[in-house]
């Protein structure tokens, strides 16, 4: 059984276990009724919904997901949004560091 994004349940559970806070800014997730901005949302690190792997699926806050949109990771990390929040290749979660090392 997959969710709305066709992420299989086993992978969803694995990612939820790994990503306890935003993989980009590190904020602790909240329920969306408390704050939509800090609620968890599914992120395709490479913006291709067909790539459903543990290396490409992550959880980030809605604020970071909305800011990143369809931008390439390396380009997004240079934006004002990231600069204002001190989001750098050194501060992101290991899954994102791995993506950066792979040239994304």
Chimera marker file (.cmm) of the C-alpha trace (Angstrom):
<marker_set name="trace">
<marker id="1" x="0.000" y="0.000" z="0.000" r="1" g="1" b="0" radius="0.5"/>
<marker id="2" x="1.436" y="3.376" z="-1.005" r="1" g="1" b="0" radius="0.5"/>
<marker id="3" x="0.526" y="6.878" z="0.145" r="1" g="1" b="0" radius="0.5"/>
<marker id="4" x="-0.622" y="9.823" z="-2.044" r="1" g="1" b="0" radius="0.5"/>
<marker id="5" x="2.900" y="10.206" z="-3.451" r="1" g="1" b="0" radius="0.5"/>
<marker id="6" x="3.222" y="6.488" z="-4.324" r="1" g="1" b="0" radius="0.5"/>
<marker id="7" x="5.800" y="6.027" z="-1.575" r="1" g="1" b="0" radius="0.5"/>
<marker id="8" x="5.552" y="2.394" z="-0.437" r="1" g="1" b="0" radius="0.5"/>
<marker id="9" x="4.683" y="1.913" z="3.221" r="1" g="1" b="0" radius="0.5"/>
<marker id="10" x="8.032" y="0.243" z="4.040" r="1" g="1" b="0" radius="0.5"/>
<marker id="11" x="9.923" y="3.233" z="2.609" r="1" g="1" b="0" radius="0.5"/>
<marker id="12" x="7.634" y="5.752" z="4.298" r="1" g="1" b="0" radius="0.5"/>
<marker id="13" x="8.294" y="4.058" z="7.661" r="1" g="1" b="0" radius="0.5"/>
<marker id="14" x="12.054" y="3.972" z="7.023" r="1" g="1" b="0" radius="0.5"/>
<marker id="15" x="12.154" y="7.682" z="6.100" r="1" g="1" b="0" radius="0.5"/>
<marker id="16" x="9.956" y="8.683" z="9.057" r="1" g="1" b="0" radius="0.5"/>
<marker id="17" x="12.355" y="6.789" z="11.333" r="1" g="1" b="0" radius="0.5"/>
<marker id="18" x="15.400" y="8.522" z="9.769" r="1" g="1" b="0" radius="0.5"/>
<marker id="19" x="14.051" y="12.073" z="9.365" r="1" g="1" b="0" radius="0.5"/>
<marker id="20" x="12.777" y="13.186" z="12.762" r="1" g="1" b="0" radius="0.5"/>
<marker id="21" x="13.268" y="16.873" z="11.876" r="1" g="1" b="0" radius="0.5"/>
<marker id="22" x="13.585" y="18.920" z="8.695" r="1" g="1" b="0" radius="0.5"/>
<marker id="23" x="16.470" y="17.593" z="6.590" r="1" g="1" b="0" radius="0.5"/>
<marker id="24" x="17.250" y="21.163" z="5.511" r="1" g="1" b="0" radius="0.5"/>
<marker id="25" x="16.755" y="23.606" z="8.405" r="1" g="1" b="0" radius="0.5"/>
<marker id="26" x="16.586" y="21.119" z="11.284" r="1" g="1" b="0" radius="0.5"/>
<marker id="27" x="13.327" y="22.454" z="12.749" r="1" g="1" b="0" radius="0.5"/>
<marker id="28" x="11.341" y="20.023" z="14.869" r="1" g="1" b="0" radius="0.5"/>
<marker id="29" x="8.166" y="19.013" z="13.044" r="1" g="1" b="0" radius="0.5"/>
<marker id="30" x="4.816" y="20.193" z="14.381" r="1" g="1" b="0" radius="0.5"/>
<marker id="31" x="1.273" y="19.209" z="13.547" r="1" g="1" b="0" radius="0.5"/>
<marker id="32" x="-0.048" y="21.273" z="10.653" r="1" g="1" b="0" radius="0.5"/>
<marker id="33" x="-2.838" y="22.673" z="12.848" r="1" g="1" b="0" radius="0.5"/>
<marker id="34" x="-0.135" y="24.138" z="15.144" r="1" g="1" b="0" radius="0.5"/>
<marker id="35" x="1.979" y="25.536" z="12.305" r="1" g="1" b="0" radius="0.5"/>
<marker id="36" x="1.693" y="24.636" z="8.638" r="1" g="1" b="0" radius="0.5"/>
<marker id="37" x="5.191" y="26.051" z="8.040" r="1" g="1" b="0" radius="0.5"/>
<marker id="38" x="6.867" y="23.580" z="10.392" r="1" g="1" b="0" radius="0.5"/>
<marker id="39" x="4.681" y="20.596" z="9.521" r="1" g="1" b="0" radius="0.5"/>
<marker id="40" x="6.447" y="17.662" z="7.852" r="1" g="1" b="0" radius="0.5"/>
<marker id="41" x="6.120" y="17.302" z="4.094" r="1" g="1" b="0" radius="0.5"/>
<marker id="42" x="7.494" y="14.780" z="1.633" r="1" g="1" b="0" radius="0.5"/>
<marker id="43" x="10.471" y="15.953" z="-0.348" r="1" g="1" b="0" radius="0.5"/>
<marker id="44" x="11.864" y="14.533" z="-3.574" r="1" g="1" b="0" radius="0.5"/>
<marker id="45" x="15.488" y="15.697" z="-3.371" r="1" g="1" b="0" radius="0.5"/>
<marker id="46" x="15.690" y="15.346" z="-7.148" r="1" g="1" b="0" radius="0.5"/>
<marker id="47" x="12.423" y="16.859" z="-8.334" r="1" g="1" b="0" radius="0.5"/>
<marker id="48" x="11.151" y="13.774" z="-10.076" r="1" g="1" b="0" radius="0.5"/>
<marker id="49" x="8.165" y="12.020" z="-8.522" r="1" g="1" b="0" radius="0.5"/>
<marker id="50" x="9.161" y="8.835" z="-10.344" r="1" g="1" b="0" radius="0.5"/>
<marker id="51" x="12.385" y="8.524" z="-8.313" r="1" g="1" b="0" radius="0.5"/>
<marker id="52" x="11.078" y="6.840" z="-5.185" r="1" g="1" b="0" radius="0.5"/>
<marker id="53" x="14.193" y="5.619" z="-3.395" r="1" g="1" b="0" radius="0.5"/>
<marker id="54" x="15.555" y="6.030" z="0.125" r="1" g="1" b="0" radius="0.5"/>
<marker id="55" x="18.209" y="8.334" z="-1.383" r="1" g="1" b="0" radius="0.5"/>
<marker id="56" x="15.637" y="10.666" z="-2.952" r="1" g="1" b="0" radius="0.5"/>
<marker id="57" x="12.756" y="10.719" z="-0.469" r="1" g="1" b="0" radius="0.5"/>
<marker id="58" x="13.068" y="12.811" z="2.683" r="1" g="1" b="0" radius="0.5"/>
<marker id="59" x="10.955" y="14.752" z="5.148" r="1" g="1" b="0" radius="0.5"/>
<marker id="60" x="11.341" y="18.509" z="5.358" r="1" g="1" b="0" radius="0.5"/>
<marker id="61" x="9.239" y="21.314" z="6.785" r="1" g="1" b="0" radius="0.5"/>
<marker id="62" x="6.613" y="22.902" z="4.557" r="1" g="1" b="0" radius="0.5"/>
<marker id="63" x="8.550" y="26.190" z="4.678" r="1" g="1" b="0" radius="0.5"/>
<marker id="64" x="11.686" y="24.665" z="3.157" r="1" g="1" b="0" radius="0.5"/>
<marker id="65" x="9.682" y="22.577" z="0.693" r="1" g="1" b="0" radius="0.5"/>
<marker id="66" x="7.773" y="25.635" z="-0.535" r="1" g="1" b="0" radius="0.5"/>
<marker id="67" x="10.998" y="27.626" z="-0.859" r="1" g="1" b="0" radius="0.5"/>
<marker id="68" x="12.882" y="24.887" z="-2.701" r="1" g="1" b="0" radius="0.5"/>
<marker id="69" x="9.992" y="24.138" z="-5.038" r="1" g="1" b="0" radius="0.5"/>
<marker id="70" x="11.417" y="22.701" z="-8.252" r="1" g="1" b="0" radius="0.5"/>
<marker id="71" x="14.881" y="24.242" z="-7.837" r="1" g="1" b="0" radius="0.5"/>
<marker id="72" x="17.954" y="22.075" z="-8.076" r="1" g="1" b="0" radius="0.5"/>
<marker id="73" x="19.410" y="21.480" z="-4.605" r="1" g="1" b="0" radius="0.5"/>
<marker id="74" x="22.749" y="23.195" z="-5.299" r="1" g="1" b="0" radius="0.5"/>
<marker id="75" x="20.964" y="26.291" z="-6.662" r="1" g="1" b="0" radius="0.5"/>
<marker id="76" x="18.425" y="26.422" z="-3.819" r="1" g="1" b="0" radius="0.5"/>
<marker id="77" x="21.210" y="26.298" z="-1.206" r="1" g="1" b="0" radius="0.5"/>
<marker id="78" x="22.477" y="29.625" z="-2.586" r="1" g="1" b="0" radius="0.5"/>
<marker id="79" x="19.140" y="31.436" z="-2.206" r="1" g="1" b="0" radius="0.5"/>
<marker id="80" x="18.320" y="34.215" z="0.230" r="1" g="1" b="0" radius="0.5"/>
<marker id="81" x="15.948" y="31.836" z="2.040" r="1" g="1" b="0" radius="0.5"/>
<marker id="82" x="18.845" y="29.503" z="2.882" r="1" g="1" b="0" radius="0.5"/>
<marker id="83" x="21.253" y="32.343" z="3.676" r="1" g="1" b="0" radius="0.5"/>
<marker id="84" x="18.783" y="33.904" z="6.141" r="1" g="1" b="0" radius="0.5"/>
<marker id="85" x="18.323" y="30.556" z="7.889" r="1" g="1" b="0" radius="0.5"/>
<marker id="86" x="21.981" y="29.488" z="7.792" r="1" g="1" b="0" radius="0.5"/>
<marker id="87" x="21.127" y="26.448" z="5.682" r="1" g="1" b="0" radius="0.5"/>
<marker id="88" x="24.386" y="25.360" z="4.059" r="1" g="1" b="0" radius="0.5"/>
<marker id="89" x="25.836" y="22.136" z="2.641" r="1" g="1" b="0" radius="0.5"/>
<marker id="90" x="27.472" y="21.688" z="6.070" r="1" g="1" b="0" radius="0.5"/>
<marker id="91" x="24.298" y="22.118" z="8.152" r="1" g="1" b="0" radius="0.5"/>
<marker id="92" x="21.884" y="19.856" z="6.269" r="1" g="1" b="0" radius="0.5"/>
<marker id="93" x="21.070" y="16.262" z="7.259" r="1" g="1" b="0" radius="0.5"/>
<marker id="94" x="23.354" y="13.407" z="6.128" r="1" g="1" b="0" radius="0.5"/>
<marker id="95" x="20.875" y="12.331" z="3.415" r="1" g="1" b="0" radius="0.5"/>
<marker id="96" x="21.159" y="15.801" z="1.839" r="1" g="1" b="0" radius="0.5"/>
<marker id="97" x="24.971" y="15.862" z="2.222" r="1" g="1" b="0" radius="0.5"/>
<marker id="98" x="25.007" y="12.569" z="0.327" r="1" g="1" b="0" radius="0.5"/>
<marker id="99" x="22.920" y="14.116" z="-2.467" r="1" g="1" b="0" radius="0.5"/>
<marker id="100" x="25.323" y="17.092" z="-2.632" r="1" g="1" b="0" radius="0.5"/>
<marker id="101" x="28.312" y="14.719" z="-2.877" r="1" g="1" b="0" radius="0.5"/>
<marker id="102" x="26.503" y="13.025" z="-5.779" r="1" g="1" b="0" radius="0.5"/>
<marker id="103" x="26.468" y="16.350" z="-7.616" r="1" g="1" b="0" radius="0.5"/>
<marker id="104" x="22.908" y="17.500" z="-7.086" r="1" g="1" b="0" radius="0.5"/>
<link id1="1" id2="2" r="1" g="1" b="0" radius="0.2"/>
<link id1="2" id2="3" r="1" g="1" b="0" radius="0.2"/>
<link id1="3" id2="4" r="1" g="1" b="0" radius="0.2"/>
<link id1="4" id2="5" r="1" g="1" b="0" radius="0.2"/>
<link id1="5" id2="6" r="1" g="1" b="0" radius="0.2"/>
<link id1="6" id2="7" r="1" g="1" b="0" radius="0.2"/>
<link id1="7" id2="8" r="1" g="1" b="0" radius="0.2"/>
<link id1="8" id2="9" r="1" g="1" b="0" radius="0.2"/>
<link id1="9" id2="10" r="1" g="1" b="0" radius="0.2"/>
<link id1="10" id2="11" r="1" g="1" b="0" radius="0.2"/>
<link id1="11" id2="12" r="1" g="1" b="0" radius="0.2"/>
<link id1="12" id2="13" r="1" g="1" b="0" radius="0.2"/>
<link id1="13" id2="14" r="1" g="1" b="0" radius="0.2"/>
<link id1="14" id2="15" r="1" g="1" b="0" radius="0.2"/>
<link id1="15" id2="16" r="1" g="1" b="0" radius="0.2"/>
<link id1="16" id2="17" r="1" g="1" b="0" radius="0.2"/>
<link id1="17" id2="18" r="1" g="1" b="0" radius="0.2"/>
<link id1="18" id2="19" r="1" g="1" b="0" radius="0.2"/>
<link id1="19" id2="20" r="1" g="1" b="0" radius="0.2"/>
<link id1="20" id2="21" r="1" g="1" b="0" radius="0.2"/>
<link id1="21" id2="22" r="1" g="1" b="0" radius="0.2"/>
<link id1="22" id2="23" r="1" g="1" b="0" radius="0.2"/>
<link id1="23" id2="24" r="1" g="1" b="0" radius="0.2"/>
<link id1="24" id2="25" r="1" g="1" b="0" radius="0.2"/>
<link id1="25" id2="26" r="1" g="1" b="0" radius="0.2"/>
<link id1="26" id2="27" r="1" g="1" b="0" radius="0.2"/>
<link id1="27" id2="28" r="1" g="1" b="0" radius="0.2"/>
<link id1="28" id2="29" r="1" g="1" b="0" radius="0.2"/>
<link id1="29" id2="30" r="1" g="1" b="0" radius="0.2"/>
<link id1="30" id2="31" r="1" g="1" b="0" radius="0.2"/>
<link id1="31" id2="32" r="1" g="1" b="0" radius="0.2"/>
<link id1="32" id2="33" r="1" g="1" b="0" radius="0.2"/>
<link id1="33" id2="34" r="1" g="1" b="0" radius="0.2"/>
<link id1="34" id2="35" r="1" g="1" b="0" radius="0.2"/>
<link id1="35" id2="36" r="1" g="1" b="0" radius="0.2"/>
<link id1="36" id2="37" r="1" g="1" b="0" radius="0.2"/>
<link id1="37" id2="38" r="1" g="1" b="0" radius="0.2"/>
<link id1="38" id2="39" r="1" g="1" b="0" radius="0.2"/>
<link id1="39" id2="40" r="1" g="1" b="0" radius="0.2"/>
<link id1="40" id2="41" r="1" g="1" b="0" radius="0.2"/>
<link id1="41" id2="42" r="1" g="1" b="0" radius="0.2"/>
<link id1="42" id2="43" r="1" g="1" b="0" radius="0.2"/>
<link id1="43" id2="44" r="1" g="1" b="0" radius="0.2"/>
<link id1="44" id2="45" r="1" g="1" b="0" radius="0.2"/>
<link id1="45" id2="46" r="1" g="1" b="0" radius="0.2"/>
<link id1="46" id2="47" r="1" g="1" b="0" radius="0.2"/>
<link id1="47" id2="48" r="1" g="1" b="0" radius="0.2"/>
<link id1="48" id2="49" r="1" g="1" b="0" radius="0.2"/>
<link id1="49" id2="50" r="1" g="1" b="0" radius="0.2"/>
<link id1="50" id2="51" r="1" g="1" b="0" radius="0.2"/>
<link id1="51" id2="52" r="1" g="1" b="0" radius="0.2"/>
<link id1="52" id2="53" r="1" g="1" b="0" radius="0.2"/>
<link id1="53" id2="54" r="1" g="1" b="0" radius="0.2"/>
<link id1="54" id2="55" r="1" g="1" b="0" radius="0.2"/>
<link id1="55" id2="56" r="1" g="1" b="0" radius="0.2"/>
<link id1="56" id2="57" r="1" g="1" b="0" radius="0.2"/>
<link id1="57" id2="58" r="1" g="1" b="0" radius="0.2"/>
<link id1="58" id2="59" r="1" g="1" b="0" radius="0.2"/>
<link id1="59" id2="60" r="1" g="1" b="0" radius="0.2"/>
<link id1="60" id2="61" r="1" g="1" b="0" radius="0.2"/>
<link id1="61" id2="62" r="1" g="1" b="0" radius="0.2"/>
<link id1="62" id2="63" r="1" g="1" b="0" radius="0.2"/>
<link id1="63" id2="64" r="1" g="1" b="0" radius="0.2"/>
<link id1="64" id2="65" r="1" g="1" b="0" radius="0.2"/>
<link id1="65" id2="66" r="1" g="1" b="0" radius="0.2"/>
<link id1="66" id2="67" r="1" g="1" b="0" radius="0.2"/>
<link id1="67" id2="68" r="1" g="1" b="0" radius="0.2"/>
<link id1="68" id2="69" r="1" g="1" b="0" radius="0.2"/>
<link id1="69" id2="70" r="1" g="1" b="0" radius="0.2"/>
<link id1="70" id2="71" r="1" g="1" b="0" radius="0.2"/>
<link id1="71" id2="72" r="1" g="1" b="0" radius="0.2"/>
<link id1="72" id2="73" r="1" g="1" b="0" radius="0.2"/>
<link id1="73" id2="74" r="1" g="1" b="0" radius="0.2"/>
<link id1="74" id2="75" r="1" g="1" b="0" radius="0.2"/>
<link id1="75" id2="76" r="1" g="1" b="0" radius="0.2"/>
<link id1="76" id2="77" r="1" g="1" b="0" radius="0.2"/>
<link id1="77" id2="78" r="1" g="1" b="0" radius="0.2"/>
<link id1="78" id2="79" r="1" g="1" b="0" radius="0.2"/>
<link id1="79" id2="80" r="1" g="1" b="0" radius="0.2"/>
<link id1="80" id2="81" r="1" g="1" b="0" radius="0.2"/>
<link id1="81" id2="82" r="1" g="1" b="0" radius="0.2"/>
<link id1="82" id2="83" r="1" g="1" b="0" radius="0.2"/>
<link id1="83" id2="84" r="1" g="1" b="0" radius="0.2"/>
<link id1="84" id2="85" r="1" g="1" b="0" radius="0.2"/>
<link id1="85" id2="86" r="1" g="1" b="0" radius="0.2"/>
<link id1="86" id2="87" r="1" g="1" b="0" radius="0.2"/>
<link id1="87" id2="88" r="1" g="1" b="0" radius="0.2"/>
<link id1="88" id2="89" r="1" g="1" b="0" radius="0.2"/>
<link id1="89" id2="90" r="1" g="1" b="0" radius="0.2"/>
<link id1="90" id2="91" r="1" g="1" b="0" radius="0.2"/>
<link id1="91" id2="92" r="1" g="1" b="0" radius="0.2"/>
<link id1="92" id2="93" r="1" g="1" b="0" radius="0.2"/>
<link id1="93" id2="94" r="1" g="1" b="0" radius="0.2"/>
<link id1="94" id2="95" r="1" g="1" b="0" radius="0.2"/>
<link id1="95" id2="96" r="1" g="1" b="0" radius="0.2"/>
<link id1="96" id2="97" r="1" g="1" b="0" radius="0.2"/>
<link id1="97" id2="98" r="1" g="1" b="0" radius="0.2"/>
<link id1="98" id2="99" r="1" g="1" b="0" radius="0.2"/>
<link id1="99" id2="100" r="1" g="1" b="0" radius="0.2"/>
<link id1="100" id2="101" r="1" g="1" b="0" radius="0.2"/>
<link id1="101" id2="102" r="1" g="1" b="0" radius="0.2"/>
<link id1="102" id2="103" r="1" g="1" b="0" radius="0.2"/>
<link id1="103" id2="104" r="1" g="1" b="0" radius="0.2"/>
</marker_set>
